[in-house]
Amino acid sequence: MVCISIESLGEHRSDAEWIVMNPSMQRRAFLVAGAISIPSIALASGATGRWESNDGMEFHDLMKQAGTHLKSMRSHMEDLTAPGARDEAAFLANQVTILMAQCIVVAEQVEVPERSADKYEGEKDKFISKLRMGLADSVDASNALLSALLAGKDERAVTYYGKLRKERKDGHDAFKEDD
């Protein structure tokens, strides 16, 4: 159980009042904090102009996890009024945001797909830059989805979910190597 002082929420009262947060409120508070801070933290290395690969992160593994979360979200998005559906969809959207932001950092691991070799003419930096822009669009879409879910804006959430799925499809069409 988590307790928060009213004072820490910006309300000043003479008596020491406390708000007790149940697990659902805790999860929402965590999601709100994550929605605000995670993209900035994950992308902080980009502020220096250097993109250093983290040995612990593999681009394709991160993308696979994001895809799994996006697929898991489908059933929750079909009926956001079902018990726990909105909270679960918000949690998954937050995970997708984090994973996509991490993909931006390790994008240099991706090789130019053979079908795009002519387009980029050996300019991998140009390819990686374009890939990172597409990933940033996905971060924006998943973060917008999360915000809509937390605000209870179901129609808007469904729209953002569709946009996120479209970003995924368009990204795979443009960047994924043919199998």
Buried (B, 14 or more C-beta within 10 A) or exposed (E): EEEBEBEEEEEEEEEEEEEEBEEEEEBBEEBBEBBEEBBEEBBEBBEEEEBEBEEEBBBEEBBEBBBBBBEBBEEBBEEBEEEEBBBBBBBBBBBBBBBBBBBBBBBBBBEBBEEBEEEBEEEEEEBBEBBBEBBBBBBBBBBBBBBBBBEEBBEBBBBBBEBBBEBBEEBEEBBEEEE
